[in-house]
């Protein structure tokens, strides 16, 4: 726990000029660990697998459930939408019109507005989900106008083998896409979710407002 505090304080000092939201990636930890992290000051928790995350969240004390924000940062299958909507404050990984429509339908049934980010695959990785920049602009207006969902920004995962120059280029491009969406569609977005343990510093330099940290916090 002392090491976690040390890591957290060091990272907070590094990122202070940017003031981003830190999502602590807790996919490998149980609810008891989340309780410990909550007591240290964490309020945003990121999970990858819907079913396991929902079970974990339900076991948390009511105070922690109500005072924390839970982020779905992993791929969401349409058959898991019913479980995810309303449990996660923000779904980062909306990667198709079909998925957005399914979220909209479920949110309407539950009488809520579900906040989402649209995942952009600007590196063109075949094994990774996400809209190409061209697809995003083609589908954006229809998704933005779906009932009971609120598009508040975009999300990106850079290729794991990218060097620093490539990371700067990809993240800069995401910020450019973010700005273009607001200008072309006359909308106000709030967040760019990009940057993980290995590349969060570069992501912040290029405009990230949410960073998703796991290993670097807990190692």
N, C-alpha and C positions, 0 to 999 in steps of 0.2 A: 504493500500500500504506500509506503514511503517513496518507493521508486515511481509509482503512478503520480503522486503529488509533485515530485520533482520534475517529471516529464511534462505534466500539465502546466506547471508554472513557467517552465522554460519556453514551451510553445506559445503560451499566452503572451509572454514578453515579445517573442518574435513577431507575432501577428497583430499586436496591438495597433499599429498604424492603419491596418486594413479593417479592423473590427468585424470580422466575418462571424457567421454562426458555425460553431464546431459541432458536427454530428459525430458522436462517439459510436463507433461501429461495434455493437455488442453481440453480433451473431454467434460468437463462440462461447458466450457466457450465459449463466442462468440468472434467474430473477434476483438471487441473493447478491450477485455481483453488481447488478444494476442498482440495487438499493445502496450499496457501498459507494458507487460512483455518484449517485444522486446526492448523498450526504457530503461529497466533496465539492458539489456545485454544478455538476453536469445536469442539463435539462433536455438535451436533444439526443435521442438514441436511434441508431440506424440498424435495421434488420434486413436480411436477405430473403429468408424463407417465410412465407405468409403463415402457414399453419403453426409452425413452431413459435413464431413471434407472437401470434394471438394468444396461444396457451401461456406463454411467458408473461405477457402483459396482464392477463387476467389474474395471475397469481400475485401481482404487485399490490401493496397497500393502496387504498383509495387515494390518499393524499399524493402519493407519487404518480399514480395514473393521471390524476387531474392536473398536476403541476408540471408534468413532462410533456414533451412533444415526441411522437414516434414517427420515424421516417422509413418508408419502404424504399430501399436503395437497390434491391435485386430485381430481376426480371419478374414481371407479373403475368401469369397465364390467365386467360379469360375465365377459365373454370375456377379460379381462386378469387375473382373479383368480389363475389358476395361476402367472402370472409374479410377481405381487406378494406373495403369502403367503410368509412366511419371509425375504424380502429386506428388507422394511420392518419396523422395530421396532414402529412404530405407524401404523395406518391411520386417519387423522382423519375420512375422508369417507364413512362407512357411512350410506347414506341410504334403505335399504329392508330389509325382512325378507328378500326374495329375495337381495339381495347378501350379507347376513349369513349366510344359509344356505349360499351358495356358498363363502364364506370358511371356514365351519366344516367343510364337506366336504373342502376342499383342505388345511386345517390337519390334519385327521385323517389324511389320506393321507400327509402329510409328518411326522407324529408330533410336532407342535409345538403350542404354545398361541399364537395370534395375538392381540396386543393391538389393540383398536379403540376409536374414539370414535364416537358416534352424532351425525350432523350434524343440527342443528335450524335450520329456516327459520322463525324466529318473526316475520319481517317479511312473510311471505306472498308473496315474490317468485316470480312464475310461471317466470321464466327460470333460477331457482336451485334446485339440488337440496336435499334435506333433508326431514326429518319436520316436519310441523306439531306444535305442542306436544300436541295431542290424539292424533295418530297415534303419537307417541313413547310416550305413556303406555299406549296400547292394545297396542303391539308390544313394549314394553320387556321384560317378563318372559320372553316366548318367546325373544327374542334373547339376553338375559342368560344363559339356561339352555342355550343351544346348546353342544354339546361342542366343545372345542379352540379356543374363542375366549374372550377375557377383556375384557369391557366395563369400561374404566377411567374413562370420563367422557363428556363431550359437547363438540361443536364448533359454532362459529357464524361466519358471515360476514355482517357488516352491509352494508346497501345502500351503494353507493359515494357516493350523493348525500345521505346522512344528515347532518343538522346535529348539533351537540354535544348538544342536548337530546334528540334522537331516539336518538343513540348511547347516552346514559346510560340511557334507558328500555329499549332493546332489550337491552343488556348486563345491566342489573339483572334483567330478566325471565329471561335465560338462567341467572343465578345462582339465581334463585328456582326455576326448573325443576330445576336440579341438586340443590338442597336437597330439593325435593319428591320426586324419584325416590328419594333415599336414605331418606327417611322412609317413603314409601308402600310401598316394596318391601323395606325392611329390608336394604339393601345399602350397601357402603362404596365410594364412587367416589373418584377421586384428582385428576382433571384437568378443567379448563375451558379449551379451546383457543379463544381469541378475541382479536382485536386484531391489526392489521397496521400497516404503517409510518405510515399517516395517523391511526390511532385507538387505538394500543396504550396510550397513557397513560390514556384513559378506560376501556378494557377492564380495565386493572390496578386502577383505582379501584373497579370493579364486581365484581372477583373472579377475573379471569383467572389461571391458573397457567401457561399456555403462550401465548407471543406469537410470531407468525410475521412475521419482518422481512426485507425484501428491499431495496427502493430506499433506505431511510433508512440502511442500513449501507454500501451500496456506491456511493452517489452522490458 
